[in-house]
Amino acid sequence: MSNTATSTPKTRGRKPDANSTSGKIRNLLGSGMAPGDIAKKLGCSASLVYNVKARLAGGTAKRGPGRPPKAKAAAGGSLDGISGILEMVKRNEAERARLLGALTKMAALVREALA
Protein backbone atom coordinates (compact mmCIF):
# COMPACT_ATOMS: atom_id res chain seq x y z
CA MET A 1 0.00 0.00 0.00
CA SER A 2 1.32 3.42 -0.89
CA ASN A 3 0.59 6.61 0.92
CA THR A 4 -1.18 8.89 -1.55
CA ALA A 5 -1.07 11.90 0.78
CA THR A 6 2.72 12.21 0.49
CA SER A 7 3.03 11.25 -3.17
CA THR A 8 2.88 13.84 -5.92
CA PRO A 9 -0.56 14.43 -7.44
CA LYS A 10 -1.06 12.73 -10.78
CA THR A 11 -2.17 14.80 -13.72
CA ARG A 12 -4.06 13.47 -16.66
CA GLY A 13 -2.62 13.31 -20.14
CA ARG A 14 0.89 13.43 -21.46
CA LYS A 15 3.62 15.61 -20.03
CA PRO A 16 4.32 18.80 -22.00
CA ASP A 17 7.14 18.23 -24.47
CA ALA A 18 9.05 21.24 -25.84
CA ASN A 19 9.90 19.35 -29.06
CA SER A 20 6.30 18.54 -29.96
CA THR A 21 4.19 20.80 -32.12
CA SER A 22 2.21 21.88 -29.07
CA GLY A 23 5.44 22.67 -27.24
CA LYS A 24 6.66 24.77 -30.14
CA ILE A 25 3.30 26.58 -30.21
CA ARG A 26 3.58 27.27 -26.46
CA ASN A 27 7.06 28.72 -26.93
CA LEU A 28 5.98 30.94 -29.84
CA LEU A 29 2.86 32.10 -27.97
CA GLY A 30 5.12 33.08 -25.09
CA SER A 31 7.23 35.17 -27.45
CA GLY A 32 4.15 37.18 -28.46
CA MET A 33 3.78 35.89 -31.99
CA ALA A 34 0.28 36.01 -33.52
CA PRO A 35 -1.62 32.70 -33.73
CA GLY A 36 -2.03 32.95 -37.51
CA ASP A 37 1.71 33.48 -37.98
CA ILE A 38 2.46 30.53 -35.70
CA ALA A 39 0.20 28.27 -37.77
CA LYS A 40 1.94 29.32 -40.97
CA LYS A 41 5.42 28.93 -39.51
CA LEU A 42 4.81 25.45 -38.08
CA GLY A 43 2.55 24.22 -40.87
CA CYS A 44 -0.31 23.37 -38.55
CA SER A 45 -3.92 24.50 -38.39
CA ALA A 46 -4.90 27.75 -36.72
CA SER A 47 -7.44 25.82 -34.65
CA LEU A 48 -4.61 23.82 -33.05
CA VAL A 49 -2.85 27.06 -32.12
CA TYR A 50 -6.02 28.46 -30.55
CA ASN A 51 -6.62 25.15 -28.75
CA VAL A 52 -3.14 25.23 -27.20
CA LYS A 53 -3.61 28.91 -26.34
CA ALA A 54 -6.89 28.14 -24.56
CA ARG A 55 -5.28 25.35 -22.56
CA LEU A 56 -2.48 27.69 -21.52
CA ALA A 57 -5.07 30.16 -20.26
CA GLY A 58 -6.66 27.44 -18.14
CA GLY A 59 -9.61 26.74 -20.42
CA THR A 60 -10.66 23.39 -21.69
CA ALA A 61 -10.54 22.25 -25.27
CA LYS A 62 -13.51 19.92 -24.94
CA ARG A 63 -16.41 22.25 -25.49
CA GLY A 64 -19.82 21.30 -26.65
CA PRO A 65 -23.37 22.45 -26.59
CA GLY A 66 -24.13 20.70 -23.33
CA ARG A 67 -27.41 20.87 -21.55
CA PRO A 68 -28.47 24.21 -20.12
CA PRO A 69 -29.25 24.31 -16.41
CA LYS A 70 -32.86 24.04 -15.36
CA ALA A 71 -34.66 27.34 -15.03
CA LYS A 72 -35.71 28.35 -11.55
CA ALA A 73 -39.42 28.36 -10.78
CA ALA A 74 -39.27 32.01 -9.70
CA ALA A 75 -36.30 34.34 -9.77
CA GLY A 76 -37.18 36.12 -6.53
CA GLY A 77 -38.14 33.07 -4.49
CA SER A 78 -40.38 30.07 -4.46
CA LEU A 79 -44.04 29.89 -5.30
CA ASP A 80 -45.79 29.04 -2.05
CA GLY A 81 -49.23 28.39 -3.42
CA ILE A 82 -51.52 31.29 -4.15
CA SER A 83 -49.60 33.75 -1.94
CA GLY A 84 -46.41 33.16 -3.95
CA ILE A 85 -48.25 33.63 -7.22
CA LEU A 86 -49.85 36.83 -5.89
CA GLU A 87 -46.42 38.21 -4.87
CA MET A 88 -45.01 37.43 -8.32
CA VAL A 89 -47.95 39.21 -10.00
CA LYS A 90 -47.46 42.26 -7.74
CA ARG A 91 -43.73 42.42 -8.56
CA ASN A 92 -44.44 42.14 -12.28
CA GLU A 93 -47.11 44.83 -12.10
CA ALA A 94 -44.76 47.22 -10.26
CA GLU A 95 -42.04 46.62 -12.85
CA ARG A 96 -44.51 47.19 -15.68
CA ALA A 97 -45.58 50.52 -14.13
CA ARG A 98 -41.92 51.58 -13.70
CA LEU A 99 -41.08 50.72 -17.31
CA LEU A 100 -44.21 52.46 -18.60
CA GLY A 101 -43.15 55.63 -16.75
CA ALA A 102 -39.70 55.47 -18.32
CA LEU A 103 -41.20 55.01 -21.81
CA THR A 104 -43.54 57.96 -21.26
CA LYS A 105 -40.59 60.19 -20.29
CA MET A 106 -38.63 59.07 -23.34
CA ALA A 107 -41.58 59.75 -25.65
CA ALA A 108 -41.89 63.26 -24.20
CA LEU A 109 -38.17 63.89 -24.77
CA VAL A 110 -38.44 62.70 -28.40
CA ARG A 111 -41.48 64.92 -28.97
CA GLU A 112 -39.59 67.94 -27.57
CA ALA A 113 -36.54 67.20 -29.71
CA LEU A 114 -38.63 66.92 -32.89
CA ALA A 115 -40.71 70.04 -32.16
Secondary structure, 3 states (H helix, E strand, C coil): CCCCCCCCCCCCCCCCCCCCHHHHHHHHHHCCCCHHHHHHHHCCCHHHHHHHHHHHCCCCCCCCCCCCCCCCCCCCCCCCHHHHHHHHHHHHHHHHHHHHHHHHHHHHHHHHHHC
